[in-house]
Amino acid sequence: MAEKITLLARQAGAGDRQAQSELFELVYGELRKLAAIHMQRERGGHTLQATALVHEAYLRLFSSNLTSIQDRKHFFAIASRVMRRILVDHSRSRKAGKRGGGAEALALLENQHPITYNFDEVIALDEALSRLEKLDARQCQVVEMRVFGGFSEAEIAEVLDVSERTVKRDWKFAKAWLYGEVAGRQ
């Protein structure tokens, strides 16, 4: 099954419509679970639903080149990143419509208590992740896979081809760095 996902993702990324259709059927359930994880971290009453997030992610995934997909886990890591981008874009558009009003509760990082945030803070977190990516791309990937993708440390280590100890170290540093970046802007 993992090899089939990899093969179909590469073919779909190259524009094969049949492969796109087969891949969507094959991974829809897992993409739906991934979307549900993302939506759990969003504010209550979000106007975007998990199903819509899956469909939008699917459209964005196949408007890009996926021929470099390494394996099944790499595909889902990319899908998770795309979902995060969709949610940030959605927050930006909502902020533009509301001019930053309406604070909600959100746990920015795993194992933290929800804090009050507004759309500016969601955007600030995204910008902080972008800065982290420039400083250390792997640490940014660890955060994305762990927080937004629901990956375990072992799964992240496998996808990134590093040790679990490296993932733990990256996670610890990135979590502290992001907290400082986001809290420092409030």
trRosetta pair geometry for C-beta under 8 A, 3 or more apart (Angstrom, degrees):
i j d omega theta_ij theta_ji phi_ij phi_ji
1 4 5.6 -56 -149 34 31 114
1 5 6.6 34 153 -21 65 102
1 26 7.7 176 -160 -170 90 116
1 72 7.7 44 118 -88 78 148
2 5 5.8 -51 -152 32 32 111
2 6 6.6 32 151 -17 64 106
2 71 6.3 8 170 -175 107 97
2 72 4.1 -92 -143 -20 82 135
3 6 5.6 -54 -150 37 35 113
3 7 6.2 33 154 -17 68 107
4 7 5.8 -55 -144 40 31 110
4 8 6.0 27 158 -14 66 110
4 26 6.9 -138 119 -149 115 159
5 8 5.9 -58 -142 43 26 107
5 9 6.0 30 157 -24 64 109
5 23 6.9 100 -140 -136 62 90
5 26 6.3 -162 -92 124 83 134
5 27 6.3 94 -128 -68 114 114
5 71 7.9 60 86 174 104 51
5 72 4.5 67 76 -104 139 91
5 75 6.0 -131 150 27 112 161
6 9 5.8 -56 -146 34 25 112
6 10 6.6 23 156 -16 61 106
6 69 5.8 -170 -145 118 68 112
6 70 7.4 -63 -131 117 118 28
6 71 5.2 -38 -86 -128 126 41
6 72 6.1 -80 -50 -50 86 62
6 75 7.0 -144 -93 -35 56 125
7 10 6.0 -58 -152 36 29 109
7 11 6.3 23 154 -13 65 109
8 11 5.7 -57 -143 42 33 109
8 12 5.8 33 157 -20 68 109
8 19 4.8 -180 -153 -169 71 93
8 22 5.6 -122 -134 95 134 107
8 23 4.0 168 139 -77 124 99
8 26 6.7 104 55 32 166 149
9 12 5.7 -54 -139 40 27 110
9 13 6.1 30 157 -21 62 109
9 23 6.0 124 -72 -130 57 145
9 66 5.0 -101 167 144 86 130
9 69 4.3 -4 113 25 130 170
9 75 4.9 -117 -94 -105 160 128
10 13 5.7 -54 -145 36 27 112
10 14 6.5 23 154 -16 61 108
10 66 6.5 -134 -98 115 33 84
10 67 5.0 66 -151 -134 77 53
10 69 5.6 -132 -64 43 76 106
11 14 5.8 -61 -153 38 31 109
11 16 4.2 -33 159 37 91 143
11 19 3.6 -160 104 -107 115 171
12 15 7.8 136 -179 1 31 8
12 16 5.8 -84 -87 63 37 85
12 19 4.3 -140 -62 112 73 102
12 20 4.1 122 -137 -79 107 65
12 23 5.0 -61 -40 7 150 148
12 62 5.8 -72 156 -113 103 110
12 66 6.3 -2 85 60 87 134
13 62 7.0 -132 -96 -125 49 63
13 64 7.2 -32 -140 103 96 63
13 65 5.3 79 173 -173 106 42
13 66 2.6 -147 -80 52 131 77
13 67 4.7 -153 100 -43 125 58
13 68 7.9 -110 132 16 164 56
13 69 6.8 167 -17 -15 147 111
14 65 7.6 49 -82 -145 48 80
14 66 7.9 -97 -25 61 57 74
14 67 5.3 72 -62 -79 90 112
16 19 3.8 50 99 15 117 116
16 20 6.6 171 94 -18 62 82
17 20 5.4 -49 -148 31 35 116
17 21 6.5 35 154 -18 65 103
18 21 5.8 -55 -153 36 32 111
18 22 6.4 28 152 -15 66 108
19 22 5.7 -54 -143 41 33 110
19 23 5.9 35 157 -22 67 109
20 23 5.9 -56 -144 37 25 111
20 24 6.3 28 156 -23 62 107
20 62 5.5 55 -125 -122 124 152
21 24 5.8 -53 -148 32 28 112
21 25 6.7 25 155 -14 62 105
22 25 5.9 -58 -154 37 31 110
22 26 6.2 28 152 -19 66 113
23 26 5.5 -61 -146 40 31 112
23 27 6.0 -5 169 8 70 114
24 27 6.7 -72 -134 51 21 87
24 28 5.8 47 164 -63 63 97
24 58 6.0 53 -114 -144 109 137
25 28 6.1 -27 -137 -11 22 117
27 30 5.2 -64 -165 50 70 109
27 31 5.4 71 136 -27 91 104
27 75 7.5 -100 -113 131 157 133
27 76 7.9 -159 -157 -81 126 90
27 79 8.0 -156 153 -69 138 162
28 31 5.7 -60 -144 39 29 110
28 32 6.2 33 156 -24 65 105
28 54 7.0 71 -151 174 71 141
29 32 5.6 -53 -150 31 29 114
29 33 6.7 29 151 -17 63 102
30 33 5.6 -49 -150 34 37 112
30 34 6.4 39 150 -19 65 105
30 76 6.7 -70 143 -105 124 125
31 34 5.5 -53 -147 38 34 115
31 35 6.2 38 151 -21 66 104
31 54 4.8 108 130 -136 111 104
31 57 6.8 -171 -166 83 120 134
31 58 7.2 50 -179 -65 165 97
31 76 7.9 -147 -86 -121 66 85
31 79 6.0 -100 -116 176 94 148
32 35 5.6 -51 -147 36 31 113
32 36 6.4 36 151 -23 63 103
32 50 6.3 75 -159 145 70 117
32 51 7.1 4 -121 -94 99 61
32 54 5.5 -17 -85 -74 61 149
33 36 5.5 -51 -150 32 33 115
33 37 6.7 37 150 -21 63 100
34 37 5.7 -49 -154 30 34 113
34 38 6.7 33 148 -15 64 103
34 76 6.5 -161 -81 -162 148 99
34 79 6.2 61 113 115 164 117
34 80 5.8 -113 -171 -87 125 84
34 83 6.6 -179 134 -16 105 160
34 149 6.5 -18 -143 -143 104 64
34 150 7.0 -150 -122 26 64 119
35 38 5.5 -53 -152 38 36 113
35 39 6.1 33 152 -19 69 108
35 50 4.1 125 123 -161 114 84
35 51 7.5 139 112 -58 158 21
35 53 4.3 149 -145 90 118 121
35 54 4.8 -81 -40 -57 151 85
35 57 7.2 -147 -83 1 108 142
35 83 6.1 -152 -102 -130 69 141
36 39 5.6 -55 -142 39 31 110
36 40 6.5 43 154 -30 63 100
36 50 5.0 15 -75 -122 63 149
37 40 5.9 -48 -153 23 30 115
37 41 7.3 21 152 -12 58 104
37 148 7.4 114 118 175 108 38
37 149 7.1 57 99 -172 146 18
37 150 4.3 -87 -143 -40 159 130
38 41 6.2 -68 -166 35 35 106
38 42 7.0 36 143 -28 67 107
38 50 7.7 142 62 -117 94 84
38 53 6.5 -165 80 168 135 157
38 80 7.5 177 -65 -147 116 74
38 83 4.9 -119 -65 142 165 129
38 84 6.9 -140 -128 -75 123 61
38 87 6.3 -155 170 -43 119 145
38 148 5.9 29 -101 -163 89 79
39 42 5.3 -50 -154 22 45 119
39 46 6.6 -148 -150 54 89 151
39 48 7.7 -142 -108 100 104 88
39 49 7.6 17 -114 -162 149 35
39 50 4.9 -85 -18 -76 149 91
39 53 6.7 -156 -59 -3 106 156
41 106 6.7 61 170 -157 68 95
41 107 6.8 -94 -139 62 82 82
41 147 7.4 83 -106 167 161 86
41 148 7.4 -95 33 -108 157 61
42 46 4.6 24 131 -66 133 148
42 48 7.8 -92 -174 63 171 101
42 87 6.5 -128 -87 -149 121 129
42 106 7.1 -24 -144 -111 23 113
43 46 5.8 131 70 -66 71 88
43 104 3.5 6 -125 152 134 156
43 105 6.8 126 -121 53 82 49
43 106 6.0 -62 -68 -64 76 102
43 117 8.0 -136 -70 69 114 101
44 104 7.0 -169 32 -155 72 118
44 105 7.8 25 -2 48 99 91
46 49 7.7 154 99 -74 97 41
47 90 7.8 -165 66 -176 96 121
47 94 7.5 159 24 -91 126 124
48 52 5.5 -128 -163 84 75 126
48 53 5.8 87 154 -62 113 93
48 86 7.7 167 -172 140 160 106
48 87 7.2 -154 69 -107 152 71
48 90 5.4 -45 -30 -138 143 161
49 52 4.8 92 57 10 77 103
49 53 7.0 -138 99 -8 39 89
50 53 5.4 -55 -148 35 33 116
50 54 6.5 37 153 -22 66 101
51 54 5.7 -50 -152 31 33 112
51 55 6.6 27 153 -14 65 106
52 55 5.8 -56 -147 39 34 109
52 56 6.1 31 156 -16 68 108
53 56 5.9 -55 -142 40 28 108
53 57 6.1 30 157 -20 63 109
53 83 5.8 54 172 -140 111 100
53 86 6.1 148 -141 101 79 145
53 87 7.4 13 -123 -63 121 90
54 57 5.8 -58 -147 38 26 111
54 58 6.3 31 154 -24 63 107
55 58 5.6 -50 -147 32 31 115
55 59 6.6 31 154 -18 63 103
56 59 5.8 -53 -151 35 33 111
56 60 6.4 27 154 -13 66 107
56 86 5.2 117 114 -132 130 144
57 60 5.8 -59 -147 42 31 107
57 61 6.0 38 154 -28 67 106
57 79 5.8 70 163 -161 130 81
57 82 4.7 117 -144 111 88 117
57 83 5.0 -16 -89 -74 134 77
57 86 6.1 -94 -72 -21 78 146
58 61 5.7 -51 -145 30 28 115
58 62 6.6 3 165 1 62 109
59 62 6.6 -73 -150 46 24 93
59 63 6.4 23 155 -23 64 111
60 63 5.7 -58 -144 32 33 110
60 64 7.0 19 159 -10 63 107
60 82 5.1 166 95 -163 127 123
60 85 7.5 -166 162 81 164 125
60 86 7.0 -151 -7 -67 152 108
61 64 6.5 -78 -167 39 29 100
61 66 6.5 30 170 -63 87 132
61 78 7.0 104 -125 125 101 110
61 79 6.3 -8 -86 -100 135 77
61 82 5.8 -74 -68 -54 82 173
62 66 7.2 -46 -102 -8 54 127
65 68 7.1 58 123 0 96 94
66 69 5.1 17 171 -37 87 112
66 75 7.5 50 -165 -118 124 88
66 78 7.4 152 -121 110 99 163
69 74 5.5 155 -161 100 68 117
69 75 5.2 30 -149 -75 127 87
69 78 7.3 -93 -106 6 92 147
70 74 4.1 103 46 -19 93 162
71 74 5.1 100 50 9 61 105
71 75 7.2 -111 107 -7 36 91
71 159 7.9 -144 63 -119 109 72
72 75 5.6 -54 -155 30 32 115
72 76 6.7 20 154 -10 66 105
73 76 5.8 -57 -148 41 35 105
73 77 6.2 41 151 -24 67 104
73 151 7.8 84 -160 -119 106 128
73 155 6.4 -164 -138 -174 134 95
73 158 6.5 60 57 102 174 108
73 159 4.5 -128 129 -89 124 103
74 77 5.5 -50 -145 33 32 115
74 78 6.5 32 154 -17 63 103
74 159 6.0 155 -74 -150 64 98
75 78 5.9 -59 -155 37 29 109
75 79 6.3 29 149 -19 65 107
76 79 5.2 -47 -141 37 38 116
76 80 6.3 46 154 -25 65 100
76 149 6.8 114 140 -156 92 121
77 80 5.7 -50 -150 32 30 114
77 81 6.7 31 150 -18 61 103
77 141 7.3 23 -176 -163 128 99
77 144 7.4 85 -167 110 84 112
77 145 5.5 -25 -125 -96 99 106
77 149 6.2 -14 -116 -102 55 164
77 151 7.3 7 -93 -49 89 147
77 159 5.6 124 -48 -171 145 153
78 81 5.7 -53 -151 35 34 112
78 82 6.4 36 151 -20 66 104
79 82 5.6 -53 -149 35 33 113
79 83 6.5 35 152 -21 65 104
80 83 5.7 -52 -150 34 32 112
80 84 6.6 36 151 -20 64 102
80 144 6.3 134 116 157 113 94
80 145 6.6 103 82 -108 156 52
80 148 5.2 133 171 116 105 100
80 149 3.5 -18 -125 -88 164 99
80 150 8.0 -154 -116 19 136 74
80 151 7.9 -90 -35 -26 169 106
81 84 5.6 -51 -152 33 34 114
81 85 6.6 36 150 -20 65 103
81 144 5.5 19 -90 180 84 144
81 148 7.5 100 -85 97 41 143
82 85 5.6 -53 -151 34 34 113
82 86 6.5 37 150 -22 65 103
83 86 5.6 -51 -150 32 35 114
83 87 6.5 31 154 -16 66 104
83 148 7.0 169 83 169 105 114
84 87 5.8 -58 -151 38 32 109
84 88 6.4 30 153 -17 67 106
84 126 7.8 160 157 -110 101 99
84 144 6.4 -95 -16 -140 160 99
84 148 4.8 -14 -73 -151 118 159
85 88 5.7 -55 -147 38 32 110
85 89 6.2 33 154 -19 65 107
86 89 5.7 -55 -148 38 29 112
86 90 6.2 33 151 -23 64 106
87 90 5.4 -49 -145 34 32 116
87 91 6.5 36 152 -20 63 102
87 122 7.8 -112 138 -175 92 130
88 91 5.6 -51 -150 34 34 112
88 92 6.5 37 150 -21 65 102
88 122 6.5 -175 -121 148 67 101
88 123 6.7 112 -161 -103 93 58
88 126 4.4 88 -128 -86 140 151
89 92 5.6 -51 -150 34 33 114
89 93 6.5 29 153 -16 65 104
90 93 5.9 -55 -149 37 31 107
90 94 6.3 30 152 -17 65 108
91 94 5.6 -56 -144 40 31 111
91 95 6.1 36 154 -24 66 106
91 119 4.9 170 179 -145 90 89
91 122 4.2 -99 -167 99 165 145
91 123 6.2 -161 113 -54 121 80
92 95 5.6 -52 -146 34 29 113
92 96 6.5 32 153 -21 62 103
92 119 7.3 149 -87 174 27 116
92 123 6.1 96 -83 -92 83 117
93 96 5.6 -49 -150 33 34 114
93 97 6.5 30 151 -15 63 106
94 97 5.6 -59 -151 40 33 110
94 98 5.9 2 160 5 71 114
94 119 5.7 -162 91 -101 98 140
95 98 6.2 -70 -133 53 26 89
95 99 7.3 74 173 -103 59 7
95 100 5.6 34 -156 -76 91 56
95 118 7.7 102 -110 146 101 90
95 119 3.4 -168 -79 121 103 147
95 120 6.7 124 -132 -57 138 58
95 123 6.8 -34 -19 -31 163 131
96 99 7.6 22 -166 -70 21 48
98 101 4.6 -117 160 44 104 89
98 102 5.8 -40 170 10 153 119
98 119 7.0 131 62 -7 117 142
100 118 5.6 59 -176 143 73 136
100 119 5.8 -130 -119 51 51 103
100 120 5.4 23 -132 -36 109 107
101 118 7.2 -111 165 -148 8 128
102 118 6.5 125 78 -132 55 93
102 119 7.7 46 68 -22 95 97
103 116 4.8 18 170 -177 128 102
103 117 6.5 155 -154 77 81 23
103 118 4.9 -64 -97 -70 67 88
104 116 7.5 151 78 -150 23 59
104 117 6.3 -33 66 66 71 76
104 118 7.3 118 16 -101 73 44
105 114 3.9 47 172 154 104 134
105 115 7.0 160 -146 74 68 18
105 116 6.3 -44 -94 -94 63 49
105 117 7.4 106 -131 19 19 83
106 114 5.9 129 55 -147 9 91
106 115 6.9 -38 67 57 62 65
106 117 4.9 -44 35 27 114 133
106 121 7.8 167 55 104 129 124
106 122 7.5 45 51 -81 171 92
107 110 7.2 74 134 -103 121 22
107 111 8.0 149 177 46 134 18
107 112 5.0 157 -159 76 94 82
107 113 6.6 -138 -104 139 100 13
107 114 4.8 -75 -56 -85 74 60
107 115 7.3 102 -106 5 42 73
108 112 6.4 -19 50 68 73 144
108 115 6.6 -23 -11 34 102 115
108 117 7.3 121 -64 -64 102 145
108 121 7.7 -96 -85 156 124 111
108 125 5.8 -156 -147 -102 113 138
108 178 7.5 -161 141 136 119 115
108 179 7.6 141 91 -101 129 70
108 182 6.0 -179 -177 117 166 172
109 112 5.0 67 68 -2 80 128
109 147 6.3 -74 -134 -106 57 133
109 175 5.5 116 -167 -144 149 93
109 178 6.5 134 -71 91 128 127
109 179 6.4 -63 -1 -71 146 96
110 146 6.6 -90 -8 142 144 102
110 147 5.5 -142 -30 -106 99 79
110 175 7.9 -73 48 -115 85 126
112 115 7.3 -27 139 -22 117 103
112 179 7.9 166 -86 -104 151 119
117 121 3.7 -117 -154 72 100 144
117 122 6.4 106 149 -44 131 74
118 121 5.7 104 49 7 54 99
118 122 7.8 -105 110 -2 35 89
119 122 5.5 -48 -152 32 43 113
119 123 6.4 40 151 -15 69 105
120 123 5.8 -60 -153 41 32 110
120 124 6.1 38 147 -26 67 106
121 124 5.1 -45 -140 33 37 117
121 125 6.5 43 155 -22 64 97
121 182 6.8 68 -161 -165 88 105
121 185 7.9 158 -114 94 70 114
121 186 7.2 23 -101 -90 111 99
122 125 5.8 -50 -154 31 31 111
122 126 6.7 30 148 -16 62 104
123 126 5.6 -53 -151 37 36 113
123 127 6.3 36 151 -18 67 105
124 127 5.7 -54 -146 39 32 111
124 128 6.2 36 152 -22 65 104
124 181 7.8 178 161 135 94 89
124 182 5.6 118 122 -128 112 76
124 185 5.0 -169 -152 90 140 153
125 128 5.5 -52 -146 35 31 113
125 129 6.5 34 152 -19 64 102
125 178 7.2 46 -143 -174 79 111
125 182 5.5 16 -87 -99 74 127
126 129 5.7 -52 -151 34 33 112
126 130 6.5 35 149 -20 64 103
127 130 5.4 -50 -151 33 36 115
127 131 6.6 36 150 -18 66 101
128 131 5.6 -51 -150 36 34 111
128 132 6.3 37 150 -20 65 104
128 178 5.3 111 137 -138 132 77
128 181 4.0 134 -131 118 123 139
128 182 5.6 -72 -27 -59 161 80
129 132 5.5 -50 -145 37 34 114
129 133 6.4 42 152 -27 64 101
129 140 5.8 109 -172 -142 78 102
129 143 6.6 -147 -122 96 103 140
129 144 7.3 95 -159 -66 134 94
129 178 7.1 22 -74 -114 67 120
130 133 5.6 -47 -150 28 32 116
130 134 7.0 32 151 -17 61 100
131 134 5.8 -54 -157 33 36 110
131 135 6.6 29 149 -13 67 106
131 181 6.9 177 65 -136 137 150
132 135 5.6 -60 -149 42 36 108
132 136 6.5 -44 176 53 72 79
132 139 5.9 -105 171 99 109 109
132 140 4.7 147 109 -80 101 95
132 143 7.1 33 111 11 156 148
132 174 6.2 77 -162 -140 142 95
132 177 6.4 124 -105 111 112 130
132 178 6.5 -25 -56 -75 144 91
132 181 7.7 -118 -51 -12 100 161
133 136 7.7 -96 -136 74 19 39
133 137 5.3 40 -163 -110 68 63
133 140 3.9 14 -85 -45 72 171
134 137 7.9 50 -76 -66 13 76
135 139 7.5 -31 93 49 95 130
136 139 4.0 45 106 13 117 115
136 140 6.7 160 94 -14 65 84
136 170 7.5 -157 139 -139 134 101
136 174 7.5 -125 81 -84 123 101
137 140 5.6 -57 -153 37 36 114
137 141 6.4 38 150 -21 68 104
138 141 5.5 -52 -150 35 36 113
138 142 6.4 41 150 -24 66 101
138 160 6.2 95 -146 -155 100 138
138 162 7.3 69 -165 -24 138 153
138 170 6.1 -88 122 -127 97 149
139 142 5.5 -47 -149 30 35 115
139 143 6.6 36 152 -17 64 101
139 170 4.5 -153 -104 -167 74 99
139 171 8.0 -175 -146 -67 77 29
139 173 6.3 -69 -128 86 136 107
139 174 4.1 172 176 -73 106 120
139 177 7.8 36 151 40 145 143
140 143 5.8 -53 -152 35 33 110
140 144 6.3 32 152 -17 66 107
140 174 7.1 180 -72 -133 37 135
141 144 5.7 -55 -144 39 32 111
141 145 6.0 25 161 -14 68 109
141 156 7.7 147 128 -156 91 103
141 160 6.3 135 110 -89 137 122
142 145 6.2 -60 -144 41 25 104
142 146 5.9 14 162 -11 64 116
142 156 5.7 74 -126 -177 71 144
142 160 7.4 -22 -73 -39 81 157
142 167 5.8 168 -125 -149 121 75
142 170 4.5 136 -9 116 165 123
142 171 5.3 -125 151 -73 129 72
142 174 6.0 158 77 14 114 156
143 146 6.1 -65 -139 44 23 103
143 147 5.5 -7 177 8 66 118
143 148 7.8 50 135 1 66 97
143 171 7.3 147 -76 -123 62 64
143 174 4.9 -131 -56 142 112 140
143 175 7.3 164 -104 -70 102 63
143 178 6.7 112 -123 -39 151 150
144 147 6.8 -61 -120 50 16 89
144 148 5.1 -35 -163 38 57 121
144 149 6.3 51 139 -13 67 108
145 148 7.3 -35 -75 58 10 80
145 149 4.4 -41 -147 45 46 134
145 151 4.1 -26 163 31 97 136
145 155 7.4 -155 164 106 125 101
145 156 4.9 141 102 -104 142 102
145 159 6.8 -178 -119 58 157 150
146 149 7.1 26 -10 52 13 86
146 150 7.8 56 -169 -100 29 9
146 151 5.9 -78 -83 63 44 83
146 153 7.5 24 -101 -77 115 62
146 156 6.3 -18 -60 -62 88 145
146 171 6.2 68 -28 -117 168 117
151 155 4.3 -130 -168 91 96 124
151 156 5.0 118 122 -58 128 84
151 159 7.2 -44 -155 1 156 139
152 155 4.7 96 51 7 77 102
152 156 7.0 -141 93 -5 40 86
153 156 5.7 -54 -146 37 33 112
153 157 6.3 37 154 -23 65 105
153 164 5.2 76 138 -151 109 93
153 167 4.8 151 -160 108 86 134
153 168 6.0 25 -144 -65 143 78
153 171 7.1 -73 -105 -25 104 149
154 157 5.7 -52 -149 34 30 114
154 158 6.5 31 152 -20 63 105
154 164 5.8 -17 -91 -96 58 120
155 158 5.6 -54 -151 34 33 112
155 159 6.4 29 154 -16 67 106
156 159 5.8 -56 -146 38 32 108
156 160 6.0 8 163 2 68 114
156 167 4.9 125 96 -135 118 139
157 160 6.4 -68 -138 52 23 95
157 161 7.8 92 166 -85 53 5
157 162 5.5 -106 -143 78 70 66
157 163 6.0 -25 -146 161 125 16
157 164 4.6 -61 -55 -76 154 58
157 166 7.1 121 -116 58 95 95
157 167 4.8 -97 -68 -25 85 135
158 161 7.4 18 -177 -74 27 46
160 167 7.1 143 47 -84 136 101
162 166 4.2 -87 156 76 121 144
162 167 6.3 144 91 -48 111 81
163 166 4.7 105 58 1 78 99
163 167 7.2 -139 101 -2 47 84
164 167 5.4 -52 -151 36 40 114
164 168 6.3 43 150 -21 69 102
165 168 5.7 -50 -148 34 32 113
165 169 6.4 32 153 -18 64 106
166 169 5.7 -55 -147 38 31 111
166 170 6.1 31 154 -18 66 107
167 170 5.7 -55 -144 39 30 111
167 171 6.1 34 155 -23 65 108
168 171 5.6 -54 -145 35 28 114
168 172 6.3 29 156 -21 64 106
169 172 5.9 -53 -147 34 29 110
169 173 6.5 21 158 -11 63 108
170 173 6.1 -61 -148 42 28 105
170 174 5.8 22 160 -15 67 115
171 174 6.0 -60 -138 42 24 107
171 175 6.0 26 163 -23 63 111
172 175 6.1 -56 -146 33 22 110
172 176 6.7 15 159 -11 59 110
173 176 6.1 -65 -154 40 29 106
173 177 6.0 25 155 -19 68 113
174 177 5.6 -56 -140 40 30 112
174 178 6.0 28 161 -17 67 108
175 178 6.1 -56 -145 38 24 107
175 179 6.3 26 156 -20 61 109
176 179 5.8 -55 -147 35 29 112
176 180 6.5 28 155 -16 63 107
177 180 5.9 -59 -154 38 29 111
177 181 6.3 28 151 -19 65 108
178 181 5.5 -55 -145 38 34 113
178 182 6.0 23 162 -11 70 108
179 182 6.2 -59 -141 43 26 102
179 183 5.7 17 164 -10 66 117
180 183 6.1 -57 -128 46 23 103
180 184 5.7 28 165 -26 61 116
181 184 6.0 -60 -145 34 19 113
181 185 7.0 11 158 -16 56 109
182 185 6.2 -65 -158 33 30 108
182 186 7.3 35 149 -32 63 102
183 186 5.8 -49 -157 15 40 116
